[in-house]
């Protein structure tokens, strides 16, 4: 990139910016990129939900998040691992879309490593009696009364590991959009064949 070319007109600089934002989102709870929209489905039904970005790995073109093995999206991804992420930073006016192929990890080395890093407070989600989305006759957290309101020990939280799942997402392509007053810019990066293209915004 030369001094006369802004970063948003240079493929390499754009990719650096994207990975910088993804990496930062893993550490910074206030980053808009920390909670992207994740979409998956089949020919008859598409579902979207907010997930928390837990890992960003540029060397392996990978991002990942955590889930409950009983979640509806697990069965969806088993049938069709193709999915997508949507990130948006309002302040920077940058949108990033990732097309990915999901890998479900349950009770293996990947989940063990991630579980050890999962805070006591975050393990609460995996202690519910029934899986996410289960119909209930009354409003409920899903937790037993003695475990509600974070009133449980680190040892008790280990019970949740059996439900803990890590979804690794291999990135196939990245689409980037920058909303600029002087003219928007849009680009696509195909990571399978390492081909970059400019697109009309």
C-alpha positions in Angstrom: 0.0 0.0 0.0 1.3 3.4 -0.9 0.7 6.7 0.9 -1.7 7.8 -1.8 -3.9 4.7 -1.5 -6.2 4.5 1.5 -6.4 1.2 3.4 -9.9 0.5 2.1 -8.7 0.3 -1.5 -5.9 -2.3 -0.7 -6.8 -6.0 -0.4 -4.0 -6.8 2.0 -4.8 -3.9 4.3 -8.5 -4.7 4.3 -7.7 -8.3 5.4 -5.4 -7.0 8.1 -8.2 -4.8 9.4 -10.8 -7.6 9.3 -8.6 -10.0 11.3 -7.7 -7.2 13.7 -11.4 -6.6 14.4 -12.1 -10.3 14.9 -9.1 -10.9 17.1 -10.0 -7.8 19.3 -13.6 -9.0 19.6 -12.4 -12.2 21.3 -10.8 -10.2 24.1 -12.9 -7.0 24.2 -16.5 -7.6 25.6 -17.6 -4.2 24.3 -16.5 -4.9 20.7 -19.5 -4.9 18.2 -17.8 -7.9 16.5 -18.0 -9.9 19.7 -21.7 -10.8 19.2 -22.3 -11.6 15.5 -25.4 -13.0 13.9 -25.0 -16.7 13.1 -27.3 -18.3 10.4 -27.8 -21.9 9.4 -30.5 -24.1 8.0 -31.6 -26.1 5.0 -33.7 -25.6 1.8 -36.9 -25.1 3.8 -35.8 -23.2 6.9 -33.1 -20.7 7.9 -32.5 -19.8 11.5 -30.5 -16.9 12.8 -29.2 -16.2 16.3 -26.7 -14.1 18.2 -23.6 -16.0 19.3 -20.5 -14.9 21.3 -17.2 -15.0 19.3 -14.8 -17.1 21.4 -11.8 -17.6 19.1 -10.3 -16.1 16.0 -7.5 -18.0 14.2 -6.2 -16.3 11.1 -3.5 -19.0 10.4 -6.2 -21.6 10.1 -9.0 -19.3 8.8 -11.2 -20.3 11.7 -13.6 -18.7 14.2 -15.5 -20.4 16.9 -18.3 -20.1 19.5 -19.8 -22.3 22.2 -23.1 -24.1 22.3 -25.2 -26.7 24.1 -25.2 -30.1 22.4 -29.0 -30.2 22.9 -29.5 -26.9 20.9 -31.6 -27.0 17.8 -28.7 -25.7 15.7 -26.6 -28.8 16.4 -29.0 -31.0 14.5 -29.2 -28.4 11.7 -25.4 -28.3 11.4 -25.1 -32.0 11.4 -27.3 -32.2 8.3 -25.9 -29.1 6.7 -22.6 -27.7 8.0 -22.7 -24.7 5.7 -23.5 -21.5 7.6 -22.7 -17.8 7.8 -21.8 -15.0 10.2 -22.8 -11.3 10.0 -20.7 -8.7 11.9 -21.3 -5.0 11.9 -19.5 -2.1 13.6 -21.8 1.0 13.5 -19.0 3.4 14.5 -16.5 2.2 12.0 -19.3 1.6 9.4 -17.8 -1.8 8.5 -19.9 -4.9 7.8 -18.3 -8.3 7.4 -20.0 -11.5 6.3 -18.3 -14.9 6.6 -19.4 -18.1 4.7 -18.2 -21.0 6.8 -18.3 -24.8 7.2 -19.1 -25.8 10.8 -17.3 -28.5 12.8 -19.1 -29.8 15.9 -16.8 -30.6 18.8 -18.2 -32.5 21.8 -16.3 -34.2 24.6 -13.0 -34.0 22.8 -9.6 -32.2 23.2 -11.1 -29.0 21.7 -14.0 -28.9 24.1 -11.7 -29.8 27.1 -9.3 -26.9 26.3 -12.2 -24.4 25.9 -14.1 -25.6 29.0 -11.0 -25.0 31.2 -11.0 -21.4 30.0 -14.7 -21.0 30.5 -15.5 -18.9 33.6 -17.6 -20.2 36.5 -20.3 -17.6 35.7 -20.5 -18.7 32.0 -20.9 -22.4 32.8 -24.4 -21.6 34.1 -25.9 -22.0 30.6 -24.9 -25.7 30.5 -26.4 -26.7 33.8 -30.1 -26.4 32.6 -32.1 -29.6 33.0 -33.5 -29.5 29.5 -32.0 -28.3 26.3 -32.4 -24.7 25.0 -35.8 -24.2 23.3 -37.6 -26.9 25.3 -41.2 -25.9 25.9 -42.1 -25.0 29.5 -45.4 -24.5 31.3 -44.0 -21.4 33.1 -41.3 -18.8 32.8 -38.0 -20.5 33.8 -34.2 -20.2 33.7 -34.1 -24.0 33.2 -32.0 -24.3 36.3 -32.8 -26.2 39.5 -33.6 -23.7 42.3 -30.5 -24.5 44.2 -28.3 -23.6 41.2 -30.1 -20.4 40.1 -28.7 -16.9 40.7 -25.1 -18.3 40.3 -25.4 -20.1 43.7 -23.2 -23.0 42.8 -19.6 -24.0 43.1 -16.9 -24.5 40.5 -17.1 -28.2 41.2 -20.9 -28.2 40.7 -20.4 -26.4 37.4 -18.4 -29.4 36.0 -21.7 -31.2 35.6 -22.3 -28.9 32.6 -19.4 -30.2 30.6 -21.5 -33.0 29.2 -23.6 -30.5 27.4 -20.8 -28.2 26.4 -20.0 -27.9 22.7 -17.5 -25.9 20.6 -18.5 -25.0 17.1 -15.4 -24.4 15.0 -16.2 -22.6 11.7 -13.8 -22.9 8.8 -14.0 -19.7 6.8 -14.6 -20.3 3.1 -15.0 -16.7 2.1 -15.1 -13.2 3.6 -17.2 -10.3 2.2 -16.4 -6.8 3.5 -18.4 -3.6 3.1 -17.2 -0.1 4.1 -19.7 2.6 4.2 -17.9 5.9 3.3 -19.3 9.3 2.6 -17.0 9.6 -0.4 -18.2 6.3 -1.8 -18.8 2.9 -0.3 -16.3 0.1 -0.9 -16.9 -3.7 -1.1 -14.7 -6.7 -1.5 -14.8 -10.5 -1.4 -12.0 -12.8 -0.4 -12.3 -16.4 -1.4 -10.1 -18.3 1.0 -10.4 -21.6 -0.8 -8.7 -20.4 -4.0 -7.0 -17.2 -2.6 -8.9 -15.0 -5.1 -9.9 -11.4 -4.2 -12.5 -9.4 -6.0 -13.9 -5.9 -5.8 -17.6 -5.7 -5.8 -20.1 -2.9 -6.5 -21.5 -1.9 -3.0 
